[in-house]
Structures are given as structure tokens and as C-alpha cells.
Amino acid sequence: MGRIRSGRVKRQAEKLMQKYTSFFKPNFEQNKLVLSQVAMVPTKKLRNLLAGYITKKTKIVLKEQ
């Protein structure tokens, strides 16, 4: 079983994905760098959680196409 992400992480990630769709790719390291540039994320752990969730969602979107 996987880890469950909090609603806060999911909501923030969805907002960022809608606003900066073209910046995010299915690459975790690249998404971390993009988040550092576009958003004020207070902690490294939160940034990594957001980047992981965004990476997962972008992979799903690309797989559906």
C-alpha cells in the first residue's frame, strides 16, 4: 500500500498544475526545480511532496493521451 497524501498537498498541487501546466514534466527532479522558482514553498519536505504528486499526475495525464 502506498502513502496517503493530505488534502492540503493535493489542493496546492492541483492549483499549481492549472496555473503552470507547461512547466511540469514527468520528471521529479525537474519538478522540484520548477517549484523552487514558481512557488514559495516553506519547507523542503512539502516541496518534495508537491513535486512527487505533480510528477504522478503528469505521468497519468501523458499515459491517457
Order of alpha helices (4+ residues) and beta strands (2+ residues): alpha-alpha-alpha
